[in-house]
Amino acid sequence: MPTTANRIQTVLKTYNVDIYYGTYRAVTGVSMEIPKNKVTALIGPSGCGKSTILRCFNRLNDLIQGFHLTGKIEYLGQDLYAKDVDPVKVRDEIGMVFQRPNPFPKSIYDNIVYGPRIQKDTRNFDEIVETSLRRAALWDEVKDKLQESGFSLSGGQQQRLCIARTIAAQPEVILMDEPCSALDPISTLKVEELIHELKEKYTIIIVTHNMQQATRVADYTAFFNAEPTPKGGKIGYLVEYDRTEVIFGSPNEQATKDYVSGKFG
Ligand SMILES: Nc1ncnc2c1ncn2[C@@H]1O[C@H](COP(=O)(O)OP(=O)(O)OP(=O)(O)O)[C@@H](O)[C@H]1O
């Protein structure tokens, strides 16, 4: 477990977190630590709360009416939900890449500098654009057409543009919610290679339905499951969290074994 590896620095830590939408408790009792400069995958059957948890890490659920959580989430040792924490700043430090590429209806260049412009960033914008696109492994493909629309790119390029846009805000953590589910196999491979490179500089948490993808990209994997509730709903919980090779090779829990061997999902 990441918890026992003293040398690994923890970036995010959850303490017995329960997450509610109104009176409905979607997720219960999640305690986990996210190690720095590693890729952590969240896997589990549909509805077990993977995206719900992911969105709590950058306070994106705040935008949903009725959302609240109990327990605690710490980011670099600070309470992420403390009253004086600005959720907009949190989202710069903990960026998000979504399932479907969502470039803004602007040029490639303006997509990248969108955040820095709002933040009144004093860095040189040309440099931000080049560095972010290079880190997202897209520079060579777009350097001669920076003023063209982000929509002129292929789906896979658009997703790398969105990753570059996230990088331009200088995040510490990048959250990815099924970032390859709308991409073809070759674009998927490129994004997976990129994830490998990005972890040198960033901490990555990825939700994926694709178990091969988890084994390819993740250092650690958290398996979530859901139990039916008496009221007919489902409640999600963390079953097992360990190094990816343990989760897929010799998990401790029977449910993990069954899930990773495809017995349910
Ligand atoms: N905005 C919302 N309002 C109310 N309930 C929600 C909302 N978002 C998610 N839920 C509920 O919370 C539970 C967990 O959903 P979530 O999307 O986090 O699961 P998931 O594991 O990511 O699922 P999937 O793999 O299908 O994307 C589900 O029962 C879902 O219906």
The ligand as an SDF file (V2000), in Angstrom:
LIG
                    3D

 31 33  0  0  0  0  0  0  0  0999 V2000
  -25.3530   14.6340   -9.9480 N   0  0  0  0  0  0  0  0  0  0  0  0
  -25.8670   13.5620   -9.3390 C   0  0  0  0  0  0  0  0  0  0  0  0
  -27.0380   13.6390   -8.6630 N   0  0  0  0  0  0  0  0  0  0  0  0
  -27.5610   12.5650   -8.0410 C   0  0  0  0  0  0  0  0  0  0  0  0
  -26.9890   11.3380   -8.0360 N   0  0  0  0  0  0  0  0  0  0  0  0
  -25.8220   11.2070   -8.6930 C   0  0  0  0  0  0  0  0  0  0  0  0
  -25.2000   12.2910   -9.3840 C   0  0  0  0  0  0  0  0  0  0  0  0
  -24.0510   11.8470   -9.9520 N   0  0  0  0  0  0  0  0  0  0  0  0
  -23.9700   10.5350   -9.6360 C   0  0  0  0  0  0  0  0  0  0  0  0
  -25.0250   10.1590   -8.8890 N   0  0  0  0  0  0  0  0  0  0  0  0
  -25.2850    8.7990   -8.3530 C   0  0  0  0  0  0  0  0  0  0  0  0
  -24.1850    8.4230   -7.5420 O   0  0  0  0  0  0  0  0  0  0  0  0
  -23.8690    7.0490   -7.7430 C   0  0  0  0  0  0  0  0  0  0  0  0
  -22.4140    6.9340   -8.1890 C   0  0  0  0  0  0  0  0  0  0  0  0
  -22.3140    7.5050   -9.5010 O   0  0  0  0  0  0  0  0  0  0  0  0
  -20.9260    7.7010  -10.2540 P   0  0  0  0  0  0  0  0  0  0  0  0
  -21.2100    8.3250  -11.5590 O   0  0  0  0  0  0  0  0  0  0  0  0
  -19.9710    8.3620   -9.3490 O   0  0  0  0  0  0  0  0  0  0  0  0
  -20.4750    6.1770  -10.4180 O   0  0  0  0  0  0  0  0  0  0  0  0
  -19.3630    5.5780  -11.3740 P   0  0  0  0  0  0  0  0  0  0  0  0
  -18.7530    4.4360  -10.6310 O   0  0  0  0  0  0  0  0  0  0  0  0
  -18.4340    6.6470  -11.8380 O   0  0  0  0  0  0  0  0  0  0  0  0
  -20.2620    5.0420  -12.5720 O   0  0  0  0  0  0  0  0  0  0  0  0
  -19.9260    4.8500  -14.1260 P   0  0  0  0  0  0  0  0  0  0  0  0
  -18.8100    3.8400  -14.1630 O   0  0  0  0  0  0  0  0  0  0  0  0
  -21.1970    4.3130  -14.6980 O   0  0  0  0  0  0  0  0  0  0  0  0
  -19.5350    6.1810  -14.6760 O   0  0  0  0  0  0  0  0  0  0  0  0
  -24.8570    6.5130   -8.7640 C   0  0  0  0  0  0  0  0  0  0  0  0
  -25.9050    5.8760   -8.0810 O   0  0  0  0  0  0  0  0  0  0  0  0
  -25.3460    7.7740   -9.4720 C   0  0  0  0  0  0  0  0  0  0  0  0
  -26.6590    7.6220   -9.9350 O   0  0  0  0  0  0  0  0  0  0  0  0
  1  2  1  0
  2  3  1  0
  2  7  2  0
  3  4  2  0
  4  5  1  0
  5  6  2  0
  6  7  1  0
  6 10  1  0
  7  8  1  0
  8  9  2  0
  9 10  1  0
 10 11  1  0
 11 12  1  0
 11 30  1  0
 12 13  1  0
 13 14  1  0
 13 28  1  0
 14 15  1  0
 15 16  1  0
 16 17  2  0
 16 18  1  0
 16 19  1  0
 19 20  1  0
 20 21  2  0
 20 22  1  0
 20 23  1  0
 23 24  1  0
 24 25  2  0
 24 26  1  0
 24 27  1  0
 28 29  1  0
 28 30  1  0
 30 31  1  0
M  END
$$$$
